[in-house]
Amino acid sequence: MAASNLIDNIVSPTKHDIDLARISAPVLSQILGRHRDESAFDETVAFLNENGERVVLPASALELLKNILVQMAQGNAVTLVPVHAELTTQQAAEMLNVSRPFFVKLLEERQIPFSRKGTHRRVLFSDVQAYKAKIDEERMKVLDELSEQAQELGMGY
């Protein structure tokens, strides 16, 4: 599946979807909470067809579904992207909320690995996520240092 299909397949919840998600997310969360410590936990979800067939989902899929429902309950649009997906520079820049030229500069500085498909650069979703986690951690360290300095200087923070 092409990366553009992965990223562009965003689901924006309707009012009805939001209402249903607000009801179902807590119920699913309770189910998962009761069984969180069971290593081989599989929950049965009754998706029934005309023959009465059911689908059994692993707990990891239910956890993901719960997270999707929580986001939908808040009215947020959601999409699902496999970690091995290749992104365009525009898609990756949007994930980081930076301009495409700035993102390309990060690639050229070798801060994020990339490959080339002809003349186009491609970046793995997992590499963009790893970079985001790294800069978020660095930001938190700097904020902690600033808070400590403000406390030491009695600035009231």
Summary of the structure (lengths in Angstrom):
residues: 157
radius of gyration: 21.0
end to end distance: 49.2
largest distance: 71.5
contacts: 360
relative contact order: 0.11
helix: 55%
strand: 13%
